[in-house]
Amino acid sequence: MWTWVRVIACALVMGVPTLVASQAIIPFGFAPGTTSASLRGIIQGHEYVDYILYGEGNQQLSVTLSAAEGEVYFLLLPSGDNDTVIAAGDSSTATQSIPLPATGDYTLRVHQVGDDRDMGTTVEYSLYLSVQ
């Protein structure tokens, strides 16, 4: 697990689009001097990926989630709190701009719902994040 995190962290710093393993918690940070990043991943069925990112109050977090086939969803949560949803979206909507309510860590969870989740569908996704 830690090897994957190191590989992903190095790729993020270098600005390389990254493929991540499913059912993972990925600490995420923008490369020095940048305010955006692209990530790729694969999830299957009940799996999900949590990206842990830091944001400052009143920043705008822009999230674009897309999938080649199938549909994936995201939730933005305060880190460590699975009950309070700040924002939600899916791969069929345009970029969503979300005002961050406070300074701190946030969890961006990518997951599936409904039949895709229950039937174990595998979906490749792309995630574009930026802050202002």
Secondary structure, 3 states (H helix, E strand, C coil): CHHHHHHHHHHHHHCCCEEECCCEEEECCCCCCCCEEEEEEEEECCCEEEEEEEECCCCEEEEEEEECCCCCEEEEEECCCCCCCCEEEECCCCCEEEECCCCEEEEEEEECCHHHHHCCCEEEEEEEEEEC
